Each structure stands twice: as C-alpha cells, then as structure tokens.
C-alpha cells in the first residue's frame, strides 16, 4: 500500500454515518440501558453474539454500531475506523493511544486490574526486596509500568487467557489480570495481593473526528452525558 492510500485509510471518515464501537462480552449487555437512555436503538441482533453480522444499523441513519473484541475497541477508534466507542479504562491504560479522547466515565463494567499469586507463595517474602519477577498478563505495558515504579524489572509472559494457570504450572510467579468478583482466582488457588487500578468503561472519541465533525460527535457526547444525568459542563475524561 502506497503512502497516500495508507494515510487515507487512517483518517476518520468525513461523510456517512458515524460508527460507535461496542465491546463483545459482558459489557455489551450492560451497555443496553445506557444506549436506550441516550436514544440509540440498534438492530435487535446486535446483542446476539451468535449473529454473523458485526455492523448494525440503528434507528438513527447517522449512526451505526459495530461489535468487536473489547481490546479492539480502542484500536478501531484510534485509527478512525470508528469515531466513538465504549471501552474499558484497562484498555486505555494498556495502549495509551494519543488519538483518543475519553470525555465520560460511563460507570459500567466495574472491575479492577490486580496482581495475584498462588496462596502458598503469598507473603513468603517481601516484594520490596525483589529486583525482578516474572509476570503473566495480557497487560504487558501496565504490568511493566507498575513494577518499574517499585524498582522491579518485570519479565512479562504475554497471555490472552487462562492466566490463572500460570503460577501453578511454573510459568510465572505472579499474574496481572482483570478481576471482578475474584471467584476465578479463588477456584485456581490464587489470592489477590494488590490492586493496580479500579476500572470502569468510558465513552471514547477519535480526536480528529471530533475536530472534523464537531456538531455530530459533540451531540452524541451531550446525549450520553444527559443519559448519565450529568450537567453539560461536566467532563470526566482528558482532553
């Protein structure tokens, strides 16, 4: 692909309906009442994860929704393939895309990024004395930053799932993962030892799209803010 075509592919669309990227999985169901309050009614099968469709019209001809993996929402928005999205703060922390503006904390999908280890090793020695540690995680950037701030070099083993198996199979001493109830940790003989960050889902916007289509996108931000019962001047994200 030549440079001009590549540049064009990375520019947010200036015409056609806006695209709102939604995450597959448990957060998708939690988005339902919020979308309804914001006046967004997608095609009914957007909630059916067995549906082969990934892009769905809404009752507004100026807005479509797409359904993608939670980790991919931020990428679609950062590169302009979607102009808006609903994304966990954990994903924003991991990728730290400068192209993304997160104006609203939606208060859904509450969980936390936590450090956990096997019950039998927890508390055996003082982590402040560590110089390096091996960690299994799907958040390599978050994990490295967290331990570097404590003067510890983290050797991160990148996994996309089954993190809880890593300590018992000798793959790593620690894991850094998303935790909701902690029941999966307990079922696999792990204990949570530290919370890195509390996480909720955010409304995210492509910065370039906000500049090129300010009325449309600004209108949707206002509708989500109203759905949350917030005043028009309140912002909970970073510009």
Residue pairs with C-beta under 8 A, 6 or more apart in sequence:
1 9
10 79
10 80
11 80
11 208
12 80
12 83
12 206
12 208
12 209
12 212
12 213
13 19
13 80
13 83
13 209
14 212
14 213
17 60
17 61
17 62
17 63
17 64
18 62
18 63
18 64
18 83
18 84
18 209
18 213
18 216
18 217
18 220
19 55
19 63
19 64
19 65
19 66
19 76
19 81
19 82
19 83
19 84
20 40
20 63
20 64
20 65
20 66
20 82
20 83
20 84
20 85
20 86
20 220
21 65
21 66
21 68
21 72
21 73
21 76
21 77
21 81
21 82
21 84
21 85
21 86
21 87
22 28
22 31
22 46
22 65
22 66
22 67
22 68
22 73
22 85
22 86
23 31
23 67
23 68
23 69
23 70
23 73
23 86
23 87
23 88
23 201
24 49
24 67
24 68
24 69
24 70
25 70
26 109
27 70
27 86
27 88
27 108
27 109
27 201
28 47
28 49
28 67
29 47
30 108
30 109
30 201
31 86
31 108
31 201
32 47
34 106
34 108
34 224
34 227
34 228
35 41
35 42
37 226
37 227
38 220
38 223
38 224
38 226
38 227
39 60
39 223
40 58
40 59
40 60
40 63
40 65
41 58
41 59
42 56
42 57
42 58
42 65
43 53
43 56
43 57
43 58
45 51
45 53
45 56
46 53
46 56
46 65
46 67
49 67
54 66
54 67
54 68
55 64
55 65
55 66
55 67
56 64
56 65
56 66
56 67
57 64
58 64
58 65
62 216
63 220
66 76
66 82
68 76
70 87
70 88
70 91
71 91
71 94
71 138
73 82
73 85
73 86
73 87
73 91
73 204
74 85
74 87
74 91
74 92
74 95
74 97
74 100
74 204
75 95
75 97
76 82
76 85
77 83
77 84
77 85
77 87
77 97
77 99
77 100
77 204
77 205
77 206
78 95
78 97
78 99
78 100
78 206
79 99
80 99
80 206
80 208
80 209
82 206
83 205
83 206
83 209
83 213
83 217
84 203
84 204
84 205
84 206
84 217
84 220
85 203
85 204
85 205
86 106
86 201
86 202
86 203
86 204
87 102
87 201
87 202
87 204
88 109
88 111
88 178
88 199
88 200
88 201
88 202
89 102
89 105
89 197
89 199
89 200
89 201
89 202
90 111
90 113
90 139
90 142
90 178
90 197
90 199
92 100
92 102
92 202
92 204
93 113
93 139
93 141
93 142
93 197
94 139
94 140
94 141
94 142
95 141
96 141
98 207
99 206
99 207
99 208
100 204
100 205
100 206
100 207
101 204
101 205
101 206
101 207
101 210
101 237
101 238
101 239
102 202
102 203
102 204
102 205
102 237
102 238
103 203
103 205
103 221
103 225
103 235
103 236
103 237
103 239
104 202
104 203
104 221
104 224
104 225
104 228
104 230
104 235
104 236
104 237
105 200
105 201
105 202
105 236
105 237
106 200
106 201
106 202
106 203
106 224
106 228
107 200
107 201
107 228
108 200
108 201
109 199
109 200
109 201
110 180
110 198
110 199
110 200
111 178
111 179
111 180
111 198
111 199
112 178
112 179
112 195
112 196
112 197
112 198
112 199
113 139
113 142
113 176
113 177
113 178
113 179
113 195
113 196
113 197
113 199
114 176
114 177
114 178
114 179
114 192
114 193
114 194
114 195
114 196
115 135
115 146
115 174
115 175
115 176
115 192
115 193
115 194
115 195
115 196
116 164
116 174
116 175
116 176
116 177
116 179
116 185
116 190
116 191
116 192
116 193
117 167
117 173
117 174
117 175
117 190
117 191
117 193
118 167
118 168
118 173
118 189
118 190
118 191
119 189
119 190
119 191
120 189
121 167
121 173
122 191
122 193
127 133
127 150
127 152
128 150
130 152
131 151
131 152
131 153
132 152
132 153
132 154
132 155
133 147
133 152
133 153
133 154
133 155
133 173
133 174
134 154
134 155
134 156
134 157
134 171
134 172
134 173
134 174
135 143
135 147
135 154
135 155
135 156
135 157
135 172
135 173
135 174
135 175
135 176
136 156
136 157
136 159
136 163
136 166
136 167
136 171
136 172
136 174
136 175
136 176
137 143
137 156
137 157
137 158
137 159
137 163
137 175
137 176
137 177
138 158
138 159
138 160
138 161
138 163
138 177
139 176
139 177
140 156
140 158
142 176
142 196
142 197
143 154
143 156
143 176
144 154
144 156
146 154
146 176
146 196
147 153
147 154
148 154
157 166
157 171
157 172
159 166
163 175
163 177
164 175
164 177
164 184
164 185
164 187
164 188
164 190
165 171
165 188
166 172
166 175
167 173
167 174
167 175
167 189
167 190
168 188
168 189
174 193
175 190
176 196
178 199
179 185
179 192
182 192
185 191
185 192
202 237
203 221
203 224
203 237
204 237
205 217
205 221
209 217
210 217
210 218
222 232
225 231
225 232
225 234
230 236
